[in-house]
Amino acid sequence: MIRNFQEHAANERTFLAWIRTAIAVVGFGIAIGRLGSRIPSPWTEVALFVTGGVVVFLSYLRMRAKQKEIDTPGEFSAEERPFDLLLLALVCSMFALMAFFTLHLV
């Protein structure tokens, strides 16, 4: 059995939640852009895809850092990492892009 299995499983579930969030926001943003009568700028779609890719990449780096922390003997630190804050900022920017899509189409 894997040492600290429950912690590793929770870490992987968190990683998958970030992946689902990125896919959902990009997908909804593209769908909203296609619903309107005017075609949005292709740069907004590119921005959504790039931001989604960066979210996936940073969430992977976060997962790897947490894996190393889990395998390190001793106490877990509750400090926030730059990955966490950057991921939050990127998801907020993805929502802002979706709002831009929606307002642009009105």
C-alpha positions in Angstrom: 0.0 0.0 0.0 1.1 3.5 -0.7 2.4 5.5 2.3 0.0 8.4 3.1 -2.5 7.1 0.6 -5.4 9.3 1.8 -3.4 12.5 1.6 -2.1 11.6 -1.9 -5.6 10.7 -3.0 -7.0 14.0 -1.7 -4.1 15.8 -3.5 -5.0 14.1 -6.8 -8.7 14.9 -6.3 -7.8 18.5 -5.8 -5.8 18.5 -9.0 -8.7 16.9 -10.9 -11.0 19.6 -9.5 -8.7 22.3 -10.9 -8.7 20.5 -14.3 -12.5 20.3 -14.3 -12.8 24.0 -13.4 -10.5 25.1 -16.2 -12.3 22.9 -18.8 -15.7 24.1 -17.6 -14.8 27.8 -17.7 -13.2 27.6 -21.1 -16.1 25.5 -22.4 -18.8 27.8 -21.1 -16.9 30.9 -22.3 -16.7 29.5 -25.8 -20.3 28.4 -25.7 -21.4 31.9 -24.6 -19.4 33.4 -27.3 -21.1 31.3 -29.9 -24.6 32.0 -28.7 -24.7 35.7 -29.7 -25.6 37.2 -33.0 -22.1 38.8 -33.3 -19.0 36.8 -33.6 -16.6 37.7 -30.8 -12.9 38.5 -31.4 -10.8 35.3 -31.8 -8.3 36.8 -29.4 -10.8 36.4 -26.5 -11.1 32.7 -27.3 -7.3 32.4 -27.5 -7.0 34.2 -24.2 -9.5 31.7 -22.6 -7.6 28.7 -24.0 -4.2 30.1 -22.9 -5.5 30.9 -19.5 -7.1 27.4 -19.2 -3.8 25.9 -20.2 -1.8 27.9 -17.6 -4.3 26.9 -14.9 -3.8 23.2 -15.8 0.0 23.6 -15.8 0.1 25.5 -12.5 -2.3 23.0 -10.9 0.1 20.2 -12.0 3.0 22.0 -10.4 1.0 22.5 -7.3 0.1 18.8 -7.1 3.8 17.8 -7.5 4.8 20.3 -4.8 2.1 18.9 -2.4 3.2 15.3 -3.2 6.8 16.1 -2.1 5.4 17.8 1.0 3.2 14.8 1.8 6.2 12.4 1.5 8.4 14.6 3.7 8.2 13.4 7.3 7.1 15.9 9.8 4.3 18.4 10.2 2.4 19.8 7.2 2.7 23.5 6.8 -0.5 25.5 6.2 1.2 28.3 4.3 0.0 29.4 0.9 2.2 28.9 -2.0 2.4 31.2 -5.0 0.7 28.5 -7.1 -2.4 28.8 -5.0 -2.7 32.6 -5.4 -1.8 32.5 -9.1 -4.4 29.8 -9.7 -7.0 31.8 -8.0 -6.1 34.9 -10.0 -6.2 32.9 -13.3 -9.6 31.5 -12.5 -10.9 34.9 -11.7 -9.5 36.2 -15.0 -11.2 33.4 -16.8 -14.5 34.4 -15.3 -13.8 38.0 -16.3 -13.2 36.8 -19.9 -16.5 35.0 -19.8 -18.2 38.2 -18.6 -16.5 40.1 -21.4 -17.9 37.6 -23.9 -21.4 38.0 -22.4 -21.3 41.8 -22.3 -19.7 42.0 -25.8 -22.6 40.0 -27.3 -25.4 42.1 -25.8 
